[in-house]
Amino acid sequence: MSTPLVEMKNVSIAFGGVRAVDNVSIDLHAGEVVGLLGHNGAGKSTLIKMLSGAYKMDSGEIWIEGNKATINSPRDSRDYNIETIYQTLALADNLDAASNLFLGRELTTPFGFVDDSRMESETRKIMARLNPNFKKLKEPVSALSGGQRQSVAIARAVYFNAKILIMDEPTAALGVHETAMVAELIGELKKQGLGIFLISHDTREMMELCDRVAVMKNGQLIGSERVEDVTEDDILSMIILGKNPKAAA
């Protein structure tokens, strides 16, 4: 196997004496989608927040592309080409797609003015790669559908050279058509060699979108299995009972 994009080795973190993540090891390869499943409080979001720099782990190691990484802040995480797309998307509703894509990192002219035309041109290029049907470049993102808003958030991450993408509930509250659009985007990112950690509660969606699923319960990793090797019932058993039927087989 190739060197993983990410290896989290024996990572742990506690809050007030409660181990939210307890000695968990997980990896992610280029062009792979790994789904993280578990009840609320299982530890999946906390695990990913250590990778994104939102939390500092108490123990363990993170390796990025075969090199030991030091991640103490979101800025450190971005320096390792890790981008996080939260459920809220963190978009400015009153601004258009290009202004959101470059928010805080605006392109400027030689005279120091914001270069709107260049930002729009760059946005058209990245959207042509990711979502050729996206045409609403001039409208505020508040006027966009949920799937289109996801497109803008994903384009922002990819434009700034993300290699590792963390997606938190990317299809929550989306309709069937919008969910299909996000699934297409994820497929396109895989083809471009990104590695994706996907957090979701939807086991069926995970079976369709992911190459592997990792289930957590009470801060521990119950198992990580390739989707073709497990059934949806196997995954539910891991989530509810905290037992890996594949490991017991």
C-alpha positions in Angstrom: 0.0 0.0 0.0 1.1 3.6 -0.6 2.0 5.9 2.3 -1.3 7.1 3.9 -2.2 10.8 3.6 -3.1 10.7 7.2 -2.2 8.4 10.1 -3.7 9.1 13.5 -1.9 6.7 15.9 -3.2 5.9 19.4 -4.7 9.4 19.9 -6.6 10.3 23.1 -8.2 13.3 24.6 -10.2 13.8 27.8 -12.5 16.5 29.1 -13.1 16.7 32.8 -11.8 13.2 33.4 -14.0 11.6 30.6 -12.0 10.1 27.7 -13.8 11.5 24.7 -11.4 9.7 22.4 -9.5 6.7 23.8 -6.4 5.3 22.1 -7.8 5.5 18.5 -5.8 4.7 15.4 -7.1 5.4 11.9 -5.7 6.2 8.5 -6.7 7.7 5.2 -5.2 7.2 1.7 -5.2 9.5 -1.4 -8.4 9.0 -3.5 -10.2 7.4 -0.6 -13.3 8.3 1.4 -13.4 7.0 5.0 -16.7 7.4 6.8 -16.9 8.0 10.5 -20.1 6.7 12.1 -21.4 6.6 15.7 -24.1 8.0 18.0 -23.8 11.5 19.3 -21.1 11.5 21.9 -19.3 8.5 20.3 -16.1 10.6 19.7 -16.1 10.9 15.9 -16.3 14.7 15.8 -13.8 15.1 18.6 -11.4 12.8 16.8 -11.6 14.9 13.6 -11.3 18.2 15.6 -7.9 17.0 16.7 -6.9 16.6 13.0 -8.4 20.0 12.1 -6.6 21.7 15.0 -9.7 22.7 17.0 -8.6 20.5 19.8 -5.1 19.5 21.0 -4.7 15.8 21.7 -3.5 14.6 25.1 -1.5 11.7 23.7 -0.8 10.0 20.4 0.7 11.0 17.1 -0.5 12.4 13.8 1.5 11.6 10.6 0.8 13.4 7.3 2.2 11.8 4.1 4.7 9.8 6.1 6.0 12.7 8.3 5.1 13.3 11.9 2.9 16.4 12.1 2.5 19.0 14.9 -1.1 20.3 14.9 -2.0 22.7 17.7 -4.3 25.1 15.8 -6.5 25.3 12.7 -3.7 27.3 11.0 -1.3 24.4 11.6 -3.9 22.0 10.1 -4.2 24.2 6.9 -0.4 24.3 6.6 -0.6 20.5 6.1 -3.3 21.0 3.4 -6.1 19.9 5.6 -9.4 21.7 5.1 -12.6 21.3 7.1 -16.1 21.9 5.7 -18.4 22.1 8.7 -22.2 21.5 8.5 -22.7 25.3 8.8 -20.4 25.8 5.8 -19.1 29.2 7.2 -20.3 31.2 4.1 -21.1 34.9 4.0 -24.7 34.9 2.8 -24.7 38.4 1.4 -21.6 37.8 -0.8 -21.4 35.9 -4.2 -19.5 32.7 -4.9 -16.2 34.4 -5.8 -16.2 36.6 -2.8 -16.9 33.6 -0.6 -14.2 31.5 -2.3 -11.6 34.2 -1.5 -13.0 35.4 1.8 -10.1 36.6 3.9 -7.6 35.6 1.1 -8.7 38.1 -1.6 -6.8 38.5 -4.8 -5.5 42.1 -5.4 -4.3 44.2 -8.2 -0.7 45.6 -8.3 -2.2 48.8 -6.7 -3.6 46.8 -3.8 -7.3 46.9 -4.8 -9.5 43.8 -4.7 -9.3 42.2 -8.1 -13.0 41.1 -8.6 -12.6 40.1 -12.2 -9.7 37.8 -11.5 -11.5 36.2 -8.6 -14.5 35.6 -10.7 -12.3 34.1 -13.5 -10.6 31.8 -11.0 -14.0 30.8 -9.5 -15.3 29.9 -13.0 -12.2 27.7 -13.5 -12.5 25.8 -10.3 -16.3 25.4 -10.7 -15.8 24.0 -14.2 -13.6 21.3 -12.6 -16.0 20.5 -9.8 -19.5 21.3 -10.8 -19.9 22.4 -14.5 -23.6 23.0 -14.0 -22.9 25.8 -11.5 -23.9 29.1 -13.2 -25.0 31.4 -10.4 -21.7 33.2 -9.9 -23.2 36.7 -9.5 -25.9 35.9 -6.9 -25.5 36.1 -3.2 -25.0 32.6 -1.7 -28.2 33.1 0.3 -30.0 32.6 -3.0 -28.3 29.2 -3.7 -29.6 25.8 -3.0 -28.0 23.6 -0.3 -26.1 21.6 -2.9 -24.8 24.7 -4.6 -23.7 26.1 -1.3 -21.8 22.9 -0.7 -20.2 23.4 -4.1 -18.9 26.8 -3.0 -17.5 25.5 0.3 -15.8 22.6 -1.4 -14.4 24.8 -4.2 -12.8 27.1 -1.6 -11.1 24.1 0.0 -9.9 22.6 -3.3 -8.7 26.0 -4.7 -6.4 26.4 -1.7 -4.7 23.1 -2.3 -6.5 20.8 0.1 -5.2 17.3 0.0 -7.2 16.1 3.0 -10.8 17.1 3.3 -13.0 16.7 6.4 -16.7 16.9 5.7 -19.2 17.1 8.5 -22.7 15.9 7.6 -22.4 17.2 4.0 -25.9 16.1 3.0 -27.8 16.9 6.2 -31.1 18.6 5.4 -30.6 18.2 1.6 -33.2 16.8 -0.8 -32.6 13.8 -3.1 -31.4 15.8 -6.0 -29.1 18.0 -3.8 -27.7 14.9 -2.1 -26.9 13.4 -5.5 -25.0 16.6 -6.5 -22.9 16.4 -3.3 -22.2 12.7 -4.1 -21.0 13.6 -7.6 -18.7 16.3 -6.0 -17.2 13.7 -3.6 -16.7 11.3 -6.6 -14.9 14.1 -8.5 -12.6 14.9 -5.5 -11.7 11.2 -5.2 -10.7 11.2 -8.9 -8.5 14.2 -8.2 -6.7 12.3 -5.5 -8.0 13.9 -2.4 -8.5 11.9 0.8 -11.8 12.6 2.5 -13.0 11.9 6.1 -16.8 12.0 6.0 -18.9 12.3 9.2 -22.5 11.2 9.0 -25.3 9.5 10.8 -26.7 8.0 7.6 -25.5 4.4 7.3 -27.0 3.9 3.8 -25.4 7.0 2.5 -22.1 5.9 4.0 -22.3 2.6 2.2 -22.8 4.4 -1.1 -20.2 7.2 -0.7 -17.4 5.6 1.2 -14.6 3.1 0.6 -14.3 2.3 4.2 -16.4 2.9 7.3 -15.0 3.4 10.8 -17.4 3.1 13.8 -16.9 4.7 17.1 -18.6 4.1 20.4 -17.8 5.7 23.8 -14.6 7.2 22.5 -13.3 3.9 21.1 -12.9 2.6 17.6 -15.1 -0.5 17.3 -13.8 -1.3 13.8 -12.8 0.0 10.4 -14.0 -2.1 7.4 -14.2 -1.9 3.7 -17.8 -1.3 2.6 -17.9 -4.3 0.3 -17.0 -6.5 3.2 -19.9 -5.5 5.5 -23.7 -5.1 5.4 -25.7 -2.2 6.7 -26.8 -4.5 9.5 -23.1 -5.2 10.4 -22.6 -1.4 10.7 -25.7 -0.9 12.8 -24.5 -3.7 15.1 -21.2 -1.9 15.5 -22.9 1.4 16.3 -25.6 0.0 18.7 -23.9 -3.0 20.3 -20.3 -1.8 20.1 -19.2 -5.2 18.5 -17.6 -5.8 15.2 -19.1 -8.9 13.6 -16.3 -9.1 11.1 -13.7 -9.2 13.8 -15.6 -12.0 15.6 -15.9 -14.0 12.4 
